[in-house]
Amino acid sequence: METNHINYDIEKSAKRIDDILNASNTEFEELKEIPSRDKLTFTNGFYIKVGALFVDIRDSSDLTDEHKRPTLAKLYRSYISEVVAIINSYEDCKEINIVGDCVSAIFNARYQSQLQAMFSCSAKINSLIEILNYKLKKKNIQTISIGIGLAYGRTLMVKAGYAGSSINDVVWMGDVVNEASNLCNKANKGYNKCILIDGEVQCNLTEHQKSLLKYNYAEQCYEGDIIDCTMEEWYKENCN
């Protein structure tokens, strides 16, 4: 985000710290669904049960040795553009963040069907990489692999940044975000499958979705190399 230069004032800084630390804990409300960002202030927050999805490229540091920066820019742009396009197509997804080559998303998860949709989203992302790699090969660009992590749990949604400026963002605090990120980091490494899912997500899936997964005893989660059947058919018809 762009910055807007404001001279630092230690007196105002001390007051902002006091305002934040003296805020009442009753300002942190329990909700069933993710609220609009405009309901957040620098002193309140909302507890919500959400689904978290993280996607990251494996061994992305190796890509810098293989290609020059303009080529890398094309690779990252195409990857991020279409991962975001898939995630953004789900109405239950309320937040998407991009940090480097990691794309993360927060889903409403009041109902089982919303976690089942997040699972389907991960399958589409996995299928997307097959299509992307086909197109990368045609341009003599190194193919990529990814890891995906899914988790479900309670989080605290707060607004953090510099009050009085336009520099702020939503921060999601809680184990669910850390767990999804941790699973993403372990996915598609060693013997682990591409998609790792915590037990809280798994127990809310349909019986068919559950049948596509196996328990990973080493990581104590569920795993699978799930694909989207419609996208797979498109790949077979158009990428050979």
C-alpha positions in Angstrom: 0.0 0.0 0.0 1.1 3.6 -0.6 2.3 5.7 2.3 1.4 9.3 3.1 4.2 11.1 4.9 3.3 12.5 8.3 5.9 13.8 10.8 6.2 11.6 13.9 4.9 13.1 17.1 5.9 11.3 20.3 3.1 12.8 22.3 0.4 11.7 19.8 2.2 8.3 19.6 2.0 7.8 23.4 -1.7 8.7 23.4 -2.5 6.2 20.5 -0.8 3.5 22.5 -2.8 4.4 25.6 -6.1 4.4 23.6 -5.3 1.0 22.3 -4.2 -0.6 25.6 -7.1 1.0 27.6 -9.8 -0.2 25.2 -12.5 -2.4 26.8 -12.4 -6.1 26.2 -16.2 -5.9 25.7 -15.4 -4.3 22.3 -14.4 -7.8 21.0 -17.8 -9.2 19.9 -18.6 -12.8 18.9 -20.2 -13.1 15.4 -21.4 -16.0 13.3 -20.2 -14.6 10.0 -17.4 -12.3 8.8 -18.5 -8.7 9.0 -17.7 -5.9 6.6 -14.3 -4.2 7.0 -16.0 -0.9 7.7 -17.3 -2.2 11.0 -13.8 -2.4 12.3 -12.1 0.4 14.3 -8.7 0.6 15.9 -10.2 -0.4 19.3 -12.7 -3.1 18.5 -12.6 -6.6 17.0 -14.7 -9.6 16.1 -14.4 -13.3 17.0 -15.6 -15.6 14.2 -15.2 -19.2 13.2 -13.6 -19.3 9.7 -12.0 -21.5 7.2 -8.4 -20.5 6.1 -6.8 -21.5 2.9 -3.1 -21.0 2.0 -1.3 -21.6 -1.3 2.4 -21.3 -1.8 5.0 -22.3 -4.5 7.5 -25.0 -3.6 11.2 -24.1 -3.9 10.4 -20.7 -5.3 14.0 -19.5 -4.5 15.2 -21.9 -7.2 13.3 -20.1 -9.8 15.5 -17.0 -9.5 18.5 -19.0 -10.6 16.7 -20.3 -13.7 15.1 -17.2 -15.2 15.7 -13.5 -15.6 13.3 -11.1 -13.7 10.9 -10.2 -16.6 10.3 -14.0 -17.2 9.8 -14.5 -13.4 7.4 -11.6 -13.4 5.3 -13.3 -16.0 5.3 -16.6 -14.1 4.3 -15.0 -10.8 1.7 -12.8 -12.4 0.0 -15.7 -14.2 0.1 -17.9 -11.1 -1.2 -15.3 -8.7 -3.8 -13.9 -11.1 -5.5 -17.2 -11.7 -5.2 -18.5 -8.1 -6.9 -15.3 -7.0 -9.5 -15.6 -9.8 -10.5 -19.1 -8.5 -10.7 -18.1 -4.9 -12.5 -14.9 -5.7 -15.2 -16.8 -7.5 -16.4 -18.2 -4.2 -19.0 -16.0 -2.5 -18.0 -17.3 1.0 -14.5 -16.0 0.6 -14.3 -12.7 2.3 -10.5 -11.9 2.4 -7.7 -12.6 0.0 -4.1 -11.7 0.8 -0.9 -11.9 -1.3 2.5 -12.0 0.3 5.3 -12.9 -2.1 4.2 -16.1 -3.8 1.8 -17.1 -1.0 -1.9 -16.5 -1.5 -4.2 -16.8 1.5 -7.9 -16.6 1.9 -10.4 -16.5 4.7 -13.8 -18.1 4.2 -17.1 -17.8 6.1 -17.6 -21.2 7.8 -20.9 -21.0 9.6 -22.2 -24.0 7.7 -20.6 -27.3 6.6 -21.4 -26.5 3.0 -19.0 -23.5 3.2 -16.1 -25.7 4.3 -17.0 -28.1 1.5 -16.8 -25.3 -1.0 -13.4 -24.3 0.4 -12.3 -27.9 -0.2 -13.6 -27.7 -3.8 -11.7 -24.4 -4.2 -8.4 -26.2 -3.3 -9.1 -28.9 -5.9 -9.6 -26.2 -8.6 -6.3 -24.5 -7.6 -4.5 -27.9 -7.9 -5.9 -28.4 -11.4 -5.0 -24.9 -12.4 -1.3 -25.6 -11.8 -1.5 -28.5 -14.4 -2.9 -26.0 -17.0 -0.4 -23.3 -16.0 2.6 -25.7 -16.3 1.5 -26.8 -19.8 1.5 -23.2 -20.9 4.8 -22.5 -19.1 6.5 -25.4 -20.9 5.4 -24.0 -24.3 7.2 -20.8 -23.4 10.3 -22.6 -22.1 9.6 -21.4 -18.6 10.3 -23.6 -15.6 7.2 -25.4 -14.3 6.1 -25.0 -10.7 4.6 -27.1 -7.9 2.6 -25.8 -5.0 1.4 -26.7 -1.5 -2.1 -26.0 -0.1 -3.2 -26.0 3.5 -6.7 -25.8 4.8 -7.9 -25.3 8.4 -11.0 -24.4 10.4 -11.3 -22.6 13.7 -11.9 -19.5 15.7 -10.1 -16.3 14.9 -10.0 -12.7 16.1 -10.5 -10.1 13.3 -8.9 -6.7 14.1 -7.9 -3.6 12.3 -4.2 -2.7 12.7 -2.2 0.2 11.4 -1.7 3.9 11.9 -4.8 5.7 13.1 -5.2 9.0 11.3 -3.7 7.7 8.1 -4.8 5.4 5.3 -2.2 2.9 6.3 -4.1 -0.1 7.9 -5.1 -3.6 7.2 -7.2 -6.4 8.7 -5.2 -8.9 10.8 -6.6 -12.4 11.5 -5.3 -13.7 14.9 -5.7 -17.3 16.1 -4.5 -20.9 15.6 -6.7 -21.4 12.5 -4.5 -19.1 10.4 -1.3 -20.4 11.8 -2.4 -24.0 11.2 -3.4 -23.4 7.6 -0.1 -21.7 7.0 1.8 -24.5 8.7 0.1 -27.2 6.7 0.7 -25.2 3.5 4.4 -25.1 4.3 4.5 -28.9 4.7 2.3 -29.8 1.7 4.0 -31.3 -1.3 7.3 -31.8 0.5 8.9 -35.2 1.1 6.1 -37.8 1.0 3.3 -35.4 1.8 0.5 -34.9 -0.8 -0.2 -31.5 -2.4 -3.2 -30.6 -0.2 -3.0 -31.0 3.6 -6.2 -30.5 5.7 -6.7 -30.3 9.4 -9.2 -32.6 11.2 -11.7 -29.8 11.8 -12.1 -29.3 8.1 -12.2 -33.0 7.3 -15.0 -33.9 9.7 -17.2 -31.3 7.9 -16.7 -32.6 4.4 -19.2 -34.8 2.4 -18.6 -38.5 2.5 -17.4 -38.4 -1.1 -14.8 -35.6 -0.3 -13.6 -37.6 2.8 -13.1 -40.7 0.6 -10.6 -38.7 -1.5 -8.3 -38.2 1.5 -6.0 -40.3 3.6 -4.7 -39.7 7.1 -1.1 -38.5 7.3 0.2 -39.9 10.6 3.5 -38.0 10.4 1.8 -34.6 10.1 -1.3 -35.6 12.0 -3.7 -34.3 9.3 -5.5 -35.5 6.2 -4.0 -35.3 2.7 -4.8 -35.8 -0.9 -3.9 -34.8 -4.5 -7.4 -33.7 -5.3 -8.3 -32.3 -8.7 -11.4 -30.7 -10.2 -13.0 -33.1 -12.7 -14.3 -30.3 -15.0 -11.0 -28.6 -15.2 -9.3 -31.9 -15.8 -11.5 -32.6 -18.8 -10.7 -29.2 -20.2 -7.0 -29.9 -19.8 -7.3 -33.2 -21.7 -9.2 -31.5 -24.5 -7.1 -28.4 -24.8 -3.6 -29.1 -23.5 -2.3 -32.0 -25.5 
